[in-house]
Amino acid sequence: SAILTDLFGIKSPVLSFLKVRGSYSEVGNASPLRFKAYQTYPLESGTPTTVTTYPNKNLKPERTKAWEVGVQSNFWGDKINLNVSLYKTSTYNQLFNPALASSSGYSSIYINGGQVDNKGLELSFGVNQPLGPVNWRSTFTYSINRNKVVKLLNPTTLEGDLEVSQDHLDLISIGNVKSRIFEGGRIGDLYVTTLRRDSHGFVDVDYVNKTVAVDRNAGPLKDGYIYAGNSQAKYRMGWTNSFDWKGISLSFLISARVGGECVSMTQAMMDNYGVSKVTADARDKGYVLINGYEVTAPQKYYQTVGSGAGSNYVYSATNVRLGELSLGYTIPVEKWVKFVKSMNVAFIGRNL
């Protein structure tokens, strides 16, 4: 790091402080857990199993390499400050545990592979400016992060001509939604089940039985899961303000998360059991609208989508919140009690 205003003797009524910084780091993560990759033969009902983990003696620790550069600047006697940071991290040698063919005599193998990159921007802009007798401080923050799965596990040939690879990986699976990654994709990609549709994109309805069906062959893997979006925000913002006047202080924080999707399995279960408002409304009307037409079997419809169509429950995760509000007063107790220097009473509310 270097404070340029000191190095070059800058004396300016506008630029009061300027600092540049840069860093590079590497950190390791010991994986797998000790003895995890050893060959073991667990007992099942008193009998040892004959299938074990493939003995990989070339495991490496996961490693993350990161760099960051930034600028910190103050203007007009520190009334305004601006901080900007750029960063990039790359993580290598993630641990995979793909299954092996049972004919090999092994169940799976612990093996290194993969690369995930993260890059982003962090910015903060602050103002420290009296408004008459009121001291006002305001800070705006903005951050953006993008990640990419550069590679997963490339095809690797083991001893005995065993070949292992992994072109996708399911990180989380809850109900009818999965967090699934492919090479070239992103951490946080969501895949959901969906209803069967015709060649024009309309929901396929059996107008004799008044039913719809889940598409079990949809998606890139033909396993019924289609891409629904990414759960991570496009960017985040925060705005903090505080006001102080004669011992009274007022502050508030507004935070915003913009972009990203989420899937509500709670809503799906409520629809499946018929205890949500939307199912009650459908019962009152006696039909549901599908492709713009009235289908008079709401129970069958909601039992199908609630139990097997996660795509019906994808929502935007964008939200703006009043993150914190506080009102306080500093009591001049030192006027009456000499051994107490100060006392502050405050009301604080969070996530309002």
C-alpha positions as CSV (number, residue, x, y, z in Angstrom):
1,S,0.0,0.0,0.0
2,A,1.1,3.6,-0.5
3,I,-0.4,6.9,0.7
4,L,0.3,9.0,-2.4
5,T,-0.7,12.3,-0.7
6,D,2.2,11.8,1.7
7,L,4.7,10.3,-0.8
8,F,4.3,13.3,-3.2
9,G,3.6,16.0,-0.6
10,I,0.2,16.8,-2.1
11,K,-1.4,19.8,-0.3
12,S,-4.7,20.4,-1.9
13,P,-8.0,21.9,-0.5
14,V,-9.8,19.3,-2.7
15,L,-7.8,16.1,-2.3
16,S,-7.0,15.6,1.3
17,F,-6.1,11.9,1.2
18,L,-5.2,9.3,-1.5
19,K,-4.1,5.7,-0.9
20,V,-3.6,2.8,-3.3
21,R,-3.3,-0.8,-2.2
22,G,-2.8,-4.2,-3.7
23,S,-2.6,-7.7,-2.3
24,Y,-2.0,-11.3,-3.4
25,S,-2.7,-14.4,-1.3
26,E,-2.9,-18.1,-1.5
27,V,-4.6,-20.3,1.1
28,G,-5.0,-24.1,1.3
29,N,-7.9,-26.2,2.5
30,A,-7.1,-29.7,3.8
31,S,-9.4,-32.1,2.1
32,P,-10.5,-34.8,2.3
33,L,-10.8,-35.5,6.0
34,R,-8.0,-37.6,7.4
35,F,-8.4,-41.4,6.5
36,K,-11.4,-40.5,4.3
37,A,-9.8,-42.0,1.2
38,Y,-8.5,-45.1,2.8
39,Q,-9.8,-48.5,1.7
40,T,-12.3,-49.8,4.3
41,Y,-14.8,-52.7,4.3
42,P,-17.7,-51.7,6.5
43,L,-19.7,-54.4,8.3
44,E,-23.3,-54.9,7.2
45,S,-25.2,-57.3,9.5
46,G,-22.0,-58.7,10.7
47,T,-20.6,-59.3,7.2
48,P,-17.9,-57.2,5.7
49,T,-18.7,-55.6,2.3
50,T,-16.5,-56.4,-0.6
51,V,-16.7,-53.0,-2.3
52,T,-14.4,-50.2,-1.1
53,T,-13.1,-46.7,-2.1
54,Y,-10.4,-46.6,-4.8
55,P,-7.0,-45.9,-3.2
56,N,-5.9,-42.6,-4.6
57,K,-2.4,-41.7,-3.3
58,N,-2.1,-38.4,-5.2
59,L,-4.6,-36.2,-3.4
60,K,-3.8,-32.5,-3.1
61,P,-5.2,-29.9,-0.8
62,E,-7.8,-27.5,-2.3
63,R,-6.1,-24.1,-3.0
64,T,-7.4,-20.6,-3.5
65,K,-5.4,-17.9,-5.2
66,A,-6.6,-14.3,-4.9
67,W,-5.6,-10.8,-5.8
68,E,-7.2,-7.4,-4.9
69,V,-6.5,-3.8,-5.8
70,G,-8.1,-0.7,-4.3
71,V,-8.2,3.0,-4.0
72,Q,-9.1,5.0,-0.9
73,S,-9.6,8.8,-1.2
74,N,-11.0,11.7,0.9
75,F,-12.0,15.1,-0.4
76,W,-12.6,18.6,1.0
77,G,-11.2,17.9,4.4
78,D,-12.6,14.4,4.7
79,K,-16.2,15.6,4.1
80,I,-16.4,13.1,1.2
81,N,-14.7,9.7,0.9
82,L,-14.7,7.2,-1.9
83,N,-13.3,3.6,-1.7
84,V,-13.2,1.2,-4.6
85,S,-11.9,-2.4,-4.7
86,L,-11.5,-4.9,-7.5
87,Y,-10.8,-8.6,-6.8
88,K,-10.5,-12.0,-8.3
89,T,-10.2,-15.4,-6.7
90,S,-9.6,-18.8,-8.3
91,T,-10.1,-22.1,-6.4
92,Y,-8.4,-25.3,-7.7
93,N,-8.3,-28.9,-6.7
94,Q,-11.8,-29.3,-5.5
95,L,-12.6,-32.7,-4.1
96,F,-14.9,-35.0,-6.2
97,N,-16.3,-38.3,-5.3
98,P,-17.7,-39.9,-8.5
99,A,-19.0,-43.4,-8.5
100,L,-17.2,-46.3,-10.2
101,A,-18.7,-49.3,-12.0
102,S,-19.4,-52.0,-9.5
103,S,-17.5,-54.5,-11.7
104,S,-14.3,-52.6,-10.9
105,G,-14.5,-53.8,-7.3
106,Y,-14.7,-50.2,-6.0
107,S,-17.6,-48.0,-5.1
108,S,-16.1,-44.6,-5.8
109,I,-12.9,-42.5,-5.8
110,Y,-11.9,-39.3,-4.1
111,I,-10.1,-37.3,-6.7
112,N,-9.1,-33.6,-7.3
113,G,-10.3,-31.5,-10.2
114,G,-12.2,-28.4,-11.0
115,Q,-11.7,-24.6,-11.0
116,V,-14.1,-21.9,-9.8
117,D,-13.4,-18.2,-10.4
118,N,-15.0,-15.3,-8.6
119,K,-14.5,-11.7,-9.5
120,G,-16.1,-8.5,-8.3
121,L,-16.3,-4.9,-7.4
122,E,-16.9,-3.2,-4.0
123,L,-17.6,0.5,-3.7
124,S,-18.4,2.8,-0.9
125,F,-19.2,6.5,-1.0
126,G,-19.5,8.5,2.2
127,V,-20.5,12.1,3.2
128,N,-19.7,13.7,6.5
129,Q,-21.4,17.1,6.4
130,P,-23.0,19.2,9.1
131,L,-26.5,20.5,8.3
132,G,-26.6,23.6,10.5
133,P,-26.6,22.3,14.1
134,V,-27.1,18.7,12.9
135,N,-24.2,16.4,12.2
136,W,-25.1,14.2,9.2
137,R,-23.1,11.2,8.0
138,S,-24.2,9.1,5.0
139,T,-22.6,6.0,3.4
140,F,-23.7,4.3,0.2
141,T,-22.2,0.8,-0.6
142,Y,-22.4,-1.2,-3.8
143,S,-21.1,-4.7,-4.5
144,I,-21.1,-7.0,-7.4
145,N,-19.8,-10.6,-7.7
146,R,-19.6,-13.0,-10.6
147,N,-18.5,-16.6,-10.4
148,K,-17.9,-19.2,-13.1
149,V,-17.3,-22.9,-13.0
150,V,-14.3,-23.0,-15.3
151,K,-13.9,-26.7,-15.3
152,L,-15.1,-29.8,-13.3
153,L,-13.5,-33.2,-13.5
154,N,-12.0,-34.0,-16.8
155,P,-11.9,-37.6,-18.0
156,T,-9.1,-39.4,-16.1
157,T,-7.8,-42.9,-16.7
158,L,-6.9,-44.8,-13.6
159,E,-5.0,-48.0,-13.1
160,G,-6.7,-51.0,-14.7
161,D,-8.1,-48.8,-17.5
162,L,-10.8,-47.4,-15.3
163,E,-12.0,-44.0,-16.6
164,V,-13.7,-41.5,-14.4
165,S,-15.1,-38.1,-15.1
166,Q,-17.8,-35.7,-13.9
167,D,-19.5,-33.2,-16.2
168,H,-22.1,-32.0,-13.7
169,L,-22.6,-31.9,-10.0
170,D,-25.7,-31.6,-7.8
171,L,-24.8,-29.5,-4.7
172,I,-28.2,-29.4,-3.1
173,S,-31.5,-31.2,-3.8
174,I,-34.7,-30.2,-2.0
175,G,-38.0,-31.4,-3.3
176,N,-38.3,-30.4,-7.0
177,V,-35.4,-28.1,-7.1
178,K,-31.6,-28.7,-7.4
179,S,-28.6,-26.5,-7.2
180,R,-26.7,-28.0,-10.1
181,I,-23.5,-26.9,-11.8
182,F,-22.1,-27.7,-15.2
183,E,-18.8,-26.7,-16.7
184,G,-19.2,-23.1,-17.9
185,G,-22.1,-22.5,-15.4
186,R,-22.3,-20.7,-12.1
187,I,-22.5,-21.6,-8.5
188,G,-26.1,-21.1,-7.5
189,D,-27.7,-22.3,-10.8
190,L,-31.1,-23.6,-10.0
191,Y,-32.8,-26.5,-11.9
192,V,-36.5,-27.4,-11.4
193,T,-39.0,-30.0,-12.6
194,T,-41.7,-28.8,-15.0
195,L,-45.0,-29.7,-16.6
196,R,-45.0,-31.4,-20.0
197,R,-45.6,-29.0,-22.8
198,D,-46.4,-29.3,-26.5
199,S,-44.3,-28.2,-29.5
200,H,-45.7,-24.6,-29.2
201,G,-44.8,-24.3,-25.5
202,F,-48.3,-24.7,-24.1
203,V,-49.0,-26.9,-21.1
204,D,-50.1,-30.4,-22.3
205,V,-53.6,-30.9,-21.0
206,D,-55.7,-34.1,-21.3
207,Y,-59.1,-32.5,-21.7
208,V,-60.8,-35.9,-21.3
209,N,-59.3,-36.6,-17.8
210,K,-58.8,-32.9,-17.0
211,T,-55.2,-33.6,-16.0
212,V,-51.7,-32.3,-16.6
213,A,-48.4,-34.3,-16.3
214,V,-44.8,-33.7,-15.2
215,D,-42.2,-34.0,-18.0
216,R,-39.8,-36.6,-16.8
217,N,-37.4,-36.2,-19.8
218,A,-36.9,-32.4,-19.8
219,G,-33.6,-30.6,-19.4
220,P,-30.0,-31.0,-20.6
221,L,-29.7,-34.4,-18.8
222,K,-33.1,-35.6,-19.8
223,D,-33.9,-36.3,-16.2
224,G,-36.8,-33.8,-15.8
225,Y,-34.9,-30.8,-14.6
226,I,-34.7,-27.5,-16.5
227,Y,-32.7,-24.3,-15.8
228,A,-34.7,-21.8,-13.7
229,G,-32.1,-19.1,-13.0
230,N,-29.4,-18.3,-10.5
231,S,-30.0,-17.7,-6.8
232,Q,-27.2,-15.2,-6.4
233,A,-27.9,-11.4,-6.6
234,K,-26.8,-9.4,-9.6
235,Y,-25.7,-6.7,-7.2
236,R,-26.3,-5.5,-3.6
237,M,-26.6,-2.0,-2.2
238,G,-26.8,-0.4,1.2
239,W,-27.5,3.2,2.3
240,T,-26.8,4.3,5.9
241,N,-27.7,7.7,7.4
242,S,-27.2,9.0,10.8
243,F,-28.1,12.4,12.4
244,D,-26.9,13.8,15.7
245,W,-28.3,16.8,17.5
246,K,-27.8,17.9,21.1
247,G,-27.4,14.3,22.3
248,I,-30.2,12.9,20.2
249,S,-29.2,10.4,17.5
250,L,-31.2,8.9,14.7
251,S,-29.9,6.4,12.1
252,F,-31.3,4.0,9.6
253,L,-30.1,1.5,7.1
254,I,-31.8,0.5,3.8
255,S,-30.4,-2.5,2.1
256,A,-31.2,-3.9,-1.4
257,R,-30.6,-7.2,-3.1
258,V,-31.3,-6.9,-6.8
259,G,-31.6,-9.9,-9.1
260,G,-31.5,-13.7,-8.6
261,E,-34.3,-16.3,-8.3
262,C,-35.6,-18.5,-5.5
263,V,-38.0,-21.5,-5.4
264,S,-40.6,-21.8,-2.7
265,M,-41.1,-25.5,-1.8
266,T,-43.3,-24.2,1.0
267,Q,-45.8,-22.9,-1.5
268,A,-45.6,-26.1,-3.5
269,M,-46.4,-28.2,-0.4
270,M,-49.3,-26.0,0.6
271,D,-50.8,-26.2,-3.0
272,N,-50.3,-30.0,-2.9
273,Y,-52.2,-30.4,0.3
274,G,-54.9,-27.8,-0.7
275,V,-54.2,-25.4,2.2
276,S,-53.0,-22.3,0.3
277,K,-55.2,-19.3,-0.7
278,V,-54.7,-20.0,-4.4
279,T,-56.2,-23.5,-4.1
280,A,-59.1,-22.1,-2.0
281,D,-59.8,-19.5,-4.7
282,A,-59.7,-22.3,-7.4
283,R,-62.2,-24.4,-5.4
284,D,-64.5,-21.4,-5.0
285,K,-64.4,-20.8,-8.8
286,G,-64.5,-24.5,-9.7
287,Y,-61.7,-24.3,-12.3
288,V,-58.1,-23.3,-13.0
289,L,-56.9,-21.3,-16.0
290,I,-54.4,-23.3,-18.1
291,N,-53.2,-21.9,-21.4
292,G,-56.0,-19.3,-21.0
293,Y,-58.8,-22.0,-20.8
294,E,-60.9,-23.0,-17.8
295,V,-60.1,-26.6,-16.7
296,T,-62.6,-27.9,-14.1
297,A,-60.3,-30.1,-12.0
298,P,-58.4,-27.8,-9.7
299,Q,-57.6,-30.5,-7.2
300,K,-55.9,-32.8,-9.7
301,Y,-54.0,-29.8,-11.1
302,Y,-52.6,-28.5,-7.8
303,Q,-51.8,-32.0,-6.6
304,T,-49.7,-32.5,-9.7
305,V,-47.9,-29.2,-9.8
306,G,-47.5,-29.0,-6.0
307,S,-45.8,-32.4,-5.9
308,G,-43.9,-32.4,-9.2
309,A,-43.5,-29.0,-10.9
310,G,-41.0,-26.8,-9.3
311,S,-41.1,-24.4,-12.3
312,N,-44.4,-23.1,-11.0
313,Y,-42.8,-21.8,-7.9
314,V,-39.9,-19.7,-9.2
315,Y,-39.9,-16.2,-7.8
316,S,-37.7,-13.1,-8.1
317,A,-35.4,-12.7,-5.1
318,T,-35.1,-9.0,-5.5
319,N,-36.0,-7.1,-2.3
320,V,-35.4,-3.8,-0.5
321,R,-35.5,-3.8,3.3
322,L,-35.3,-1.4,6.2
323,G,-32.4,-3.2,7.7
324,E,-32.1,-1.2,10.9
325,L,-33.6,1.9,12.6
326,S,-32.3,3.4,15.8
327,L,-33.2,6.3,18.0
328,G,-31.0,7.2,21.0
329,Y,-30.2,9.9,23.5
330,T,-27.0,10.5,25.4
331,I,-27.9,11.4,28.9
332,P,-25.5,14.0,30.5
333,V,-25.3,11.9,33.6
334,E,-21.7,13.1,34.3
335,K,-23.2,16.4,35.6
336,W,-24.7,14.6,38.6
337,V,-22.7,11.4,39.0
338,K,-19.0,12.0,38.7
339,F,-17.9,8.3,38.4
340,V,-20.1,7.7,35.3
341,K,-18.6,9.3,32.2
342,S,-21.6,8.8,29.9
343,M,-24.9,7.0,29.4
344,N,-26.8,6.3,26.3
345,V,-30.3,5.0,26.0
346,A,-31.4,3.8,22.5
347,F,-34.3,2.0,20.7
348,I,-32.9,-0.3,18.0
349,G,-35.0,-2.3,15.5
350,R,-33.5,-4.7,12.9
351,N,-35.0,-6.3,9.8
352,L,-38.1,-4.1,10.1
